[in-house]
Amino acid sequence: MGKFLARRLLNYVVLIFLATSFAYLLAATNLYPRGYFEQMQPPPSPEAVNSQLDALNLNDQTPIAQRYVTWMSGVLVGDFGQTIQGGDVTSQMWLKAGVTLRLITVATILGSAIGIIIGAYAAVRQYRGFDKAATAASFFVLSVPTVVIALSVQVGANAINDFLGFQLLTYSGEYSAGFQGNGWELFLNRVHHAILPTFVLAVALFAAFARYQRNMMLDVLGADFVRTAMAKGLTRRAALFKHALRTALIPTITYFTFTFGALVSGATFTEKIYGWHGMGAWMIDSIFSQDVHVVAAVSWFMAITIMAASFLSDILYAWLDPRVRV
């Protein structure tokens, strides 16, 4: 098992390096940092623009290979360069990464857990009322883009608040502006603001897991090893939970990596809609401001999170499947 995980980890390190390099090269060739300075009022002189771009390692007159080597040499020591405004990318990235990680971690745990439970139970109750309701809800959510769900939930929350006459559901910002309170009160305020964006991401994840887990569970319900376990004296519930569900989870764990990638991309729009200043919203703002270093740094962060999810799925896969451990 150790050799298996070590090989997978080495593969992920190589993939992160390649993904980050491609992201930088794409951003450096398609974004136009020079235009950010040329549109200032009053417009600076060409010499001043070139001087500023040289200081930021963003001058398009410098060969891209030279700019890439300079940037990557800084990345290897933890320096992602400067923003186009002159700020430090690394310090800002860790602040915004905490915002995004809080959002996607809770949404991942809730969405995947609820989806697996509902999908497994729907398989056991195949073609009955619960199964039909779960199937209809899953297909409806899967057919609607995350951005539409986020906007719909926001509109619904606003309507509920207007109907009640007070703000029951908060749909803007990570916490209340000008909030004064101790650590516990600030925590509760943050939780209040996190309910709706977390719900949006968890719903999208729940639908995917519910459908996939239902199909995987149906494949093993009539398997010989389940009937053998029941013939040896296990109750149907114990056989389903201990043997059928564990076996059905193996392909679902592999599927987790792909759904997590979709969750990270969905978080980009959710953060922007709900006023969360995380990595996704930062990425969108940076594209508009032609900020090459920020786009590359956010791409690195997204690659890290997706590869970390992949490595976690490898660990769970090895734990569930004895053949991998051998």
N, C-alpha and C positions, 0 to 999 in steps of 0.2 A: 504493500500500500504506500509506503514511504517513497519508493522509486517512482511509482505511478504519479503521485502528487508532485514530486520534484520535476519530473519531465513536463507535466502540465504547467507548472509555475514558470519554467524556463521558456516554454512556448508563449506564455502570456507576456513575459517581459519583452520578447522579440516583437510580438504583435503591438504592444503599447508603443514601442519605439517607432515602428513603421507607421502606425496610425497618427502619431504626433508629427512625424516628419511630413507625411502627406498633407496633413491639415495645415501646417505652416506653409508649405510650398503652394498649396491652393490659395490660401489667404494672401500670400505675398504676391502672387501673380494676378489675382482677380480684384483685390481691394486697391484703392488709390489714396494712400495717405497724403500725397501732395495736395490733392483737392481739398482736404480738410483745412490746410493753412491758406490756400489760395482764395478761399471764399470768406476769409476774415475781413472785417471792416475796421480800419482801412486795410487794404491788401498789403501784405509785407512784400519786400523786394525778393526777386528770385534768389539772390545770394543768402538772404536771411532764411528763406524756406529751405534751401539746400543745407545750410548750417544746422538748422533744427532737425532736419531729417537725418543728417549724419550723426548727430548726437544721440538720436533714438534708434539708430540702425534700421531706418526705414526708407532710405533714399533709393528710389527706383533706378537711379543712374549707377548705383553700385551693383556689380554682378550678384545675382540671386544666390549663387553658390557661396559667395563670400559672406553674404548676410546670414545665410542658413548656418554656416559653420560658427559664426560669431554668436548667434542666438543659441544654438545647441550646446556650445561650450559653456554657456551660462546656465542652461537648463540642467546639465549634469551636476552642477554644484548648487542647484536649487534656486537659481535666478532666472526668472522668465522674462526679464527685460523690463521696459517701461511702457506705460500706456501712452497714447498719443498726446495726452494732456501733460505728461511728464511724471505721473505717479508711479509707484512701485506695483507691478503686476502681482508679484508673489504675495505680498501682505494683503492686498485686496482679495486675491483669489481665496485665501484660507478663510477670510471672514464670510465671503459669499458661499463657499463650499459648505460651511456649517449650516447655513440657512437651507440649502438644497438637500443636504443629507438628513436633516430633521424631517423634512417633508416626505422624501421618497422612502426613508427607512420605515416610518410608521405606516405609510400607505402600502408598502410591500408586505409587511407582516400581516396587516389586516386583510388586504385584498387576497393574498395567496391562501391564508388560513381559511377564510370564509369560503373562497372558491373551491378549495379542496374538500371541505366538509360538505358543502351543498352538492358538489358534483358526485361525491361518493354516495351520499344518501339518495340522490336522484337515481343513480344506477340501481341501488337496492330496491327502490320503489318505481321501477321502470314502468312507463305508460300510465302511471297513476297521477292523481291531481298534483302532487308536489313536483313530480318530474316534469309535467307539462308546463307548470307555472315557472319553474326554474329555467326550462329550455326557452320559453318565450321571452323571459326577462334577459337571458344571456344573449340571445340573437338580437334583441332590440338594442342593447348596449353596444354590442360589437358592430352594429350597422351605423352607429353614430360616431363621428370623430370626437376625440377628446376635447378639442377646442369648443365644439358645439355643446357638449355636456357641461363644460365649465361655464359658458355664457348662460345656458339655461338654468343651471343651479343658482347662478348669481341673480338672474332676473326673478326666479322663484323666491329666493331669500328676501329680496327687496319687497316683493308683494306680501310675503308673510309679515315682515316688519311693519309695513303700512297698515295691514289689517289689524295687527295687535296694538298698534299705537306706540310701540317702543322697539328698540333694536335687539331682538332676540338672537338673530344670526348676523355675524360680522363678516363682511365680504371684501374688505380692503385693508391691506397692510399686514405686517407681521405682528404688530401690537398697536395699541391706541396712541395717537400722537400726543406728546406731552404727558404721558402716563407717569404718575408718581406713586410709588409703592415699594414694599419690601420684596425680597426674593420670591416668596411664595405667591404674593399677589401678582407679581410680574409673570410668574410661571402660568398662573391661571389665565391671565390676560392673553398670553401667547397661545395657550391651548384653545381659548375661545376663538381666536383669529385663525387657528389652524384647522378647525373642524371642516369647513367647506372645501378648501383646496385638497385636504387629505381625503375627504369623501369622494371628490371627483376622480382622483388617481386610483383610489382603492376600488371604486366601482368598475373602472375599465379593466383592472387586473382581475377582479372577481369573475367577470364574464368569461375571460379567456381561460382561467383555471377551471371554472365550473364545467365548461364544455369539454375540455381536454380530459379532466379527471373522470368525468362520467364515462367517456368512451374507453378509457384505460381500465376502469373498474369493471365495465361490462365484459371486457376481454378475459378477465380472470374469475368472474363469479362462478362459471361452470367448469373451471379447470379441475383436473384430477387431484391436485394437491389440496384443494379446498375440500373436496368430497372425502379425501382420505383423512384429513384432520378432523372432520365431523364424525367419520366412522370410528376414529380412535377415542371419541368421547367428548371432544370439544363442542361447546354450544355453537349455534350458528353465528351468534354475535361475536364470540371469541374467535372463531375461524375467519370471519370476515375482517375483523380488526387486526388480528395478529398475522395472518397470512395473505389474504386477498388484498387488503389496503396497502400493506407494506410492498407487495410486489407491484401493484398498480402505481405506486409513487415513484418507482424507478424512472420510467420515461417522463413523468411529470417534472422531476427534478432537472432532467436535461432540458426540458421545455422552458424552465424558469429563466434561463439565460436570455432567450429570445424575448420573452415578455418583459424582462427587466430593461432591455434596450429600448423597447417601445415606451416603457414607463418613464425613462429618463428623457426621451424626446417629448413625451406628453407633458412632463413637468416644465419644459421650456415655455409653452403657451400658458399653462396654468399659473406659473409665477407672474407672467406679464399681466394676465387678466386680473389676478387677485392682489397685485401690488406687492409681491414678495421680491425682495432684492437679492435673488439667488443667482446661481450660475447661468440658468437659462435666460432670465431677463437680461443679464449682463451680456450674454452672447448676442442677443438681438440688438441691444443698444450699440455694441461694439461694431457690428456689421454696418450700421448706419453711419457711425463715426469713422469708418475705414481703419479700425484699430487692429492691425495684424497680430500683434503680440497677445492681445486679450483673446482673440478668436482661437489662436493656437493653444493658449493655456487652458481655455475652457474645453477644447477638444481633447487635450491631455487628461483633464479631470474626468470627462465622460468616458474616455477609454479605460481609465483606472477603475471607475465604478463598475463598468460592465465586465471587465476582466476579473474584478474581485467577486462579482456575483457568479461568474463562471467558475472560479476556483472554489467558492462555497458549494456550488452545485456538484463539483467533482468530489468534495469531501463527503457530502451527503450521499452521493451515488456510491462511493466506496463503502460507506457505513451500511447502506441498504442492501447492496449486492455483494455477497461473500466471494463471488468469483473474482472481483476486482482486488480484494484484499489478498487472495491467494496468488 
